[in-house]
Amino acid sequence: MKAIVWQGTNKVGVETVPDPTLLLPTDAIVRITSTAICGSDLHLLDGFIPSMEKGDILGHEFMGEVVEVGREVTKLKVGDRVVVPFNISCGVCDHCVRGHYSACDNSNPNHRMAEALYGGTSGGGIYGYSHMYGGYAGGQAQYVRVPFADVSGFRIESDLKDEQVLFLTDIFPTGYQAALQCDIVPGRDVVAVFGAGPVGQFAIRSAYLLGAAHVIAIDRFPERLAMAEAAGAQAINYEQEDVLVALREATGGRGPDHVIDAVGMEAHGHGPGAVMDRAQQKMRLTFDRITALRWAILSCAKGGTVSLPGVYGGLVDKMPMGAAFAKGLTFRMGQTHTHKHVYPLLSRIEAGQIDPSFVITHRASLDQAPDLYKTFRDKHDGCIKVVLNPWA
């Protein structure tokens, strides 16, 4: 089959690789009909997530048709159309039972690698996202093996198009959980979203779905800010305005009640901290540039929430913890518990409350993906979200 593989820092390619096979009786094989490039894939392209190996198949946003099931799979059958969450969960460990699916204890066979980096803790496995997260083959391919298929295969029984449901695998639940973590008071609270990329766009719309009175989007790319404005958000271009002053002015001097950092470890920005972050990251002294996180803390209102769907990879410094402490801020973060959000959000799509395909700007084949990885990373050609057809 064809697949997009990691070939080294700043290099991905399309190669012919062996088709996946059933390894365990709880597995299924899915023929992928649609897949996507995610912003967090760029951390792999740029070499900031350790334990990638040449030939690793990328991709964690995908859906398709079940073509084979293991003998212990009871909830899926051949022919079922399914979306598959990016995080792999067993469904029976204590964390999964509590609904903390991304913290699964049983889905990461390489948990000791993550524990060594993160100080004795490990999340669950993730498709196509390094050996530290299990070494699973990803879904930017024509077929994929789905472990724990009864837990991770969510049937789509309506006639909704792939593009309307594909993002239930990651960015829609991720943006939604980011807004949900804010405990928004309907009709009153103001939410600021740093980063108007795909996750930020869904965080903006999710904040409104949850009743936010006003949402403010912060970015530097006009096409992203225009997409945010189309959802009703106020746009701030941080290259044209002092973002902290602009946020105070937009909220009567109080600051937004909640701030979502939908940027993560490769934030751009300005000021001494941003310069030091970039220098340290270039020398591989740190994984993370945290300008957006600093601005989130400094702008948030007293007693507010800083919600972090953006991915961070390691130790950070120059973080204004004194300001966070003085304000009494609440931090909520982590990989998305995708499984518990899929069907509630599918219901919103079916009810016409949102059509997630709004975020797509580029459609392509697998063969075009290597160039589009760089187009997406470099924000060229108005690229916000890329969807790939593995069979084009």
C-alpha positions in Angstrom: 0.0 0.0 0.0 0.9 3.7 -0.3 1.7 5.6 2.9 3.3 8.8 4.0 6.4 8.1 6.1 8.8 10.1 8.2 12.2 10.2 6.5 14.0 12.5 8.9 13.7 16.1 10.2 12.0 18.3 7.6 11.5 15.3 5.3 8.4 13.2 4.7 7.8 11.0 1.6 5.3 8.6 0.0 6.5 5.0 0.0 5.1 1.6 -0.8 4.9 -0.4 2.5 3.4 -3.7 3.6 -0.3 -3.8 4.2 -1.2 -4.1 7.9 -2.4 -7.4 9.3 -4.4 -8.4 12.3 -2.0 -8.9 15.2 -4.4 -9.4 18.1 -8.0 -10.8 18.1 -9.3 -7.4 19.2 -7.9 -5.7 16.1 -9.6 -4.5 12.9 -8.2 -3.4 9.6 -9.7 -0.3 8.1 -9.5 0.8 4.4 -9.0 4.6 4.8 -11.2 6.8 2.7 -10.1 10.2 4.1 -7.2 11.3 6.2 -5.7 14.7 7.2 -2.6 16.5 8.1 -2.8 17.8 11.7 -0.9 20.8 13.2 0.7 18.4 15.7 2.2 16.4 12.8 4.3 19.5 12.1 6.1 18.9 15.4 7.2 15.6 13.9 8.2 17.2 10.6 10.3 19.8 12.5 12.0 17.1 14.7 10.7 18.3 18.1 9.1 15.0 19.2 11.8 12.4 20.0 11.8 8.7 19.1 10.8 9.0 15.5 12.4 6.4 13.2 12.8 6.5 9.4 10.0 4.7 7.7 7.4 5.4 10.5 3.9 5.9 8.9 2.4 9.3 9.9 -1.1 10.4 10.5 -3.7 10.3 13.3 -6.8 11.8 11.7 -8.5 9.2 9.5 -11.7 7.3 8.8 -12.8 4.6 6.5 -14.4 1.2 6.0 -13.8 -1.9 8.1 -12.5 -4.7 5.8 -11.4 -7.3 8.4 -12.0 -7.9 12.1 -10.4 -10.1 14.7 -12.3 -13.0 16.3 -13.0 -11.1 19.5 -14.4 -8.0 17.8 -18.1 -8.0 18.5 -19.3 -4.4 17.9 -17.9 -3.9 14.4 -18.4 -5.9 11.2 -16.9 -5.8 7.7 -18.5 -2.9 5.8 -19.0 -0.6 8.7 -18.1 3.0 8.1 -16.1 4.3 11.0 -14.2 7.3 12.4 -11.2 6.4 14.7 -10.0 8.6 17.5 -6.3 9.6 17.3 -5.6 8.2 20.8 -5.7 4.5 21.3 -7.6 3.3 24.4 -8.3 -0.1 25.8 -11.7 0.8 27.4 -11.2 -1.3 30.5 -8.4 0.2 32.6 -9.2 2.5 35.4 -8.5 5.7 33.4 -10.7 4.6 30.5 -13.5 3.6 32.8 -13.3 7.1 34.3 -13.5 8.6 30.8 -9.8 9.6 30.8 -9.2 7.8 27.5 -6.0 9.6 26.5 -4.4 8.4 29.8 -5.1 4.7 29.0 -2.8 2.4 31.0 -2.7 -0.5 28.4 -2.3 1.0 25.0 1.3 2.2 25.0 3.7 -0.7 24.9 6.6 1.7 25.1 5.4 3.5 28.2 8.8 3.5 29.8 10.1 5.8 27.1 7.5 8.4 27.9 8.0 7.9 31.6 11.7 8.6 31.3 11.0 11.9 29.5 8.0 13.0 31.6 9.1 11.9 35.0 7.4 8.6 35.7 4.1 9.1 33.8 2.8 8.0 30.4 -0.3 8.6 28.4 -1.8 6.1 26.0 -0.8 5.2 22.5 -1.3 7.5 19.5 -1.4 6.6 15.9 1.7 7.7 13.9 3.2 9.8 16.6 6.6 8.3 17.6 7.7 5.2 19.4 7.4 7.0 22.7 3.6 6.9 22.1 3.6 3.2 21.1 5.2 3.1 17.6 1.8 2.5 16.0 1.5 2.9 12.2 -0.5 6.0 11.4 -3.4 6.7 9.1 -1.9 8.7 6.3 -2.1 5.5 4.3 -4.5 3.3 2.4 -5.0 0.9 5.2 -4.5 0.9 9.0 -4.6 -1.6 11.9 -7.0 -0.4 14.6 -6.2 -2.0 18.0 -9.1 -2.3 20.6 -11.4 -2.0 17.6 -14.6 -2.3 19.7 -13.6 0.7 21.7 -12.1 2.9 19.0 -14.2 2.3 15.9 -17.2 4.7 16.0 -19.8 3.8 13.4 -21.2 6.5 11.1 -24.6 5.4 10.1 -25.9 8.6 8.5 -25.2 9.8 5.0 -23.0 12.6 6.1 -20.0 13.1 3.9 -16.5 12.1 5.1 -15.5 15.8 5.3 -18.3 16.5 7.8 -17.3 13.7 10.2 -13.5 13.2 9.7 -12.5 15.8 12.2 -14.4 13.9 15.0 -11.1 11.9 15.1 -9.2 14.8 16.7 -9.5 18.5 16.0 -13.2 19.0 16.7 -13.2 17.1 20.0 -9.9 18.8 20.9 -11.3 22.3 20.3 -14.5 21.3 22.1 -12.7 19.9 25.1 -10.6 23.0 25.3 -13.7 25.1 25.5 -15.5 22.7 27.9 -12.6 22.9 30.3 -13.3 26.6 30.7 -16.6 26.0 32.4 -18.1 28.8 30.4 -21.0 30.7 32.1 -23.5 31.1 29.2 -24.3 34.6 28.2 -21.6 36.1 30.4 -18.1 34.9 29.8 -15.6 36.1 27.3 -13.1 33.6 25.9 -9.8 34.4 24.1 -8.3 31.9 21.8 -4.6 32.1 20.9 -4.0 30.5 17.6 -6.7 30.5 14.8 -5.5 27.3 13.2 -7.8 24.3 12.9 -8.0 23.5 16.6 -8.4 27.2 17.4 -11.2 27.4 14.9 -13.1 24.6 16.6 -12.4 26.1 20.0 -14.0 29.3 18.8 -17.1 27.6 17.5 -17.3 25.3 20.5 -17.1 28.3 22.9 -20.1 29.7 21.2 -21.9 26.4 21.2 -21.3 26.3 25.0 -22.8 29.8 25.4 -19.9 32.2 25.4 -21.0 35.9 25.2 -18.0 36.9 23.2 -14.9 35.2 21.7 -11.6 36.9 20.7 -9.2 35.2 18.3 -5.5 36.1 18.2 -3.3 35.2 15.3 -1.2 36.9 12.6 -2.5 35.3 9.4 -5.4 37.3 7.7 -7.1 34.1 6.3 -7.2 32.5 9.7 -8.5 35.7 11.4 -11.1 36.0 8.6 -12.3 32.5 9.2 -12.6 33.3 13.0 -14.5 36.4 12.2 -16.9 34.4 10.1 -17.8 32.5 13.3 -18.5 35.8 15.1 -15.2 36.2 16.9 -13.3 39.5 17.3 -9.9 39.3 15.6 -6.6 40.6 16.9 -3.5 40.5 14.8 -0.6 40.3 17.3 1.8 41.7 14.7 -0.2 44.8 14.3 -1.4 45.4 17.9 -0.1 45.0 21.4 -2.1 41.8 22.2 -2.2 42.4 26.0 -3.4 46.0 25.6 -5.9 45.0 22.9 -7.4 42.2 25.2 -7.7 44.6 28.1 -9.4 47.1 25.9 -11.8 44.5 24.5 -12.9 43.4 28.0 -13.2 46.7 29.8 -9.8 46.3 31.5 -10.6 43.0 33.1 -9.1 40.6 30.6 -10.9 37.6 29.1 -12.6 35.2 31.7 -10.9 32.2 30.0 -8.0 31.8 27.6 -7.4 28.9 25.3 -3.8 28.3 24.1 -4.4 26.4 20.8 -0.8 27.0 19.6 1.5 24.9 21.8 5.2 24.3 21.5 6.1 26.2 18.3 4.5 29.5 19.1 5.7 32.6 17.3 5.7 36.1 18.8 8.0 38.9 19.9 9.8 40.1 23.0 12.8 38.9 24.9 11.2 35.6 26.0 10.3 34.7 22.3 13.9 35.4 21.2 15.3 33.3 24.0 12.8 30.5 23.3 13.8 30.4 19.7 17.5 30.3 20.4 17.1 27.6 23.0 14.9 25.5 20.7 17.3 25.8 17.8 20.1 24.5 20.0 17.8 21.7 21.3 18.1 23.0 24.8 14.2 23.0 25.0 11.4 21.5 23.0 9.0 24.4 23.4 8.5 28.1 22.5 5.9 29.3 24.9 5.0 32.9 23.9 1.3 32.0 23.5 1.3 30.5 27.0 2.9 33.5 28.5 0.4 35.8 26.8 -2.5 33.6 27.9 -1.4 33.8 31.6 -0.7 37.5 31.5 -4.0 38.4 29.7 -6.4 36.1 31.6 -8.8 37.7 34.2 -8.4 37.0 37.9 -10.0 33.7 38.8 -10.1 32.6 35.2 -9.1 29.4 33.4 -6.1 28.8 31.0 -7.0 25.8 28.9 -4.2 24.1 26.9 -5.1 22.0 23.9 -1.8 23.0 22.2 0.9 20.3 22.5 3.9 20.8 24.7 6.8 18.5 24.7 9.1 19.1 27.6 10.4 21.5 30.2 9.7 25.2 29.9 11.1 28.3 31.6 10.5 32.0 31.8 6.8 31.1 32.6 5.1 33.9 34.6 4.0 31.7 37.5 3.9 34.6 39.8 1.1 36.2 37.7 -0.8 32.9 37.5 -0.6 32.5 41.3 -1.6 36.1 42.0 -4.6 35.9 39.8 -5.7 32.5 41.1 -5.8 30.9 37.7 -6.9 27.4 37.0 -4.9 25.4 34.4 -6.5 22.5 32.5 -4.7 20.6 29.8 -3.8 17.3 28.2 -4.5 15.1 25.3 -8.1 15.0 24.3 -10.3 12.2 25.7 -11.7 11.9 22.2 -13.8 8.8 22.7 -16.3 10.5 25.0 -16.9 13.4 22.7 -17.4 11.6 19.4 -21.1 10.8 19.5 -22.2 14.0 21.4 -20.5 16.1 18.7 -21.8 13.9 15.9 -25.3 14.7 17.2 -24.5 18.4 16.9 -23.4 17.9 13.3 -26.5 15.8 12.5 -28.7 18.6 14.1 -27.1 21.2 11.8 -25.4 23.2 14.6 -22.0 23.0 12.9 -20.5 21.7 9.6 -16.9 20.9 10.4 -15.9 20.9 6.7 -15.7 24.7 6.9 -12.1 24.5 8.0 -10.8 22.6 4.8 -8.8 24.7 2.4 -6.8 22.1 0.5 -7.7 18.6 -0.8 -5.1 16.4 -2.3 -3.8 12.9 -2.9 -1.1 11.1 -0.8 1.4 11.8 -3.6 0.9 15.5 -3.0 1.2 15.4 0.7 5.0 15.9 1.1 4.7 19.3 -0.5 1.6 20.2 1.4 3.2 19.4 4.7 5.5 22.3 4.0 2.8 24.5 2.6 0.8 23.9 5.8 3.8 24.5 8.1 4.8 27.6 6.3 1.2 29.0 6.1 1.5 29.5 2.3 -1.4 29.6 -0.1 -3.9 30.3 2.6 -3.5 26.7 3.9 -5.4 26.0 7.1 -6.4 22.4 6.8 -5.4 19.6 4.3 -7.6 16.5 3.6 -6.1 13.7 1.7 -7.8 11.0 -0.4 -5.5 7.9 -0.2 -7.0 6.4 -3.4 -6.8 9.5 -5.7 
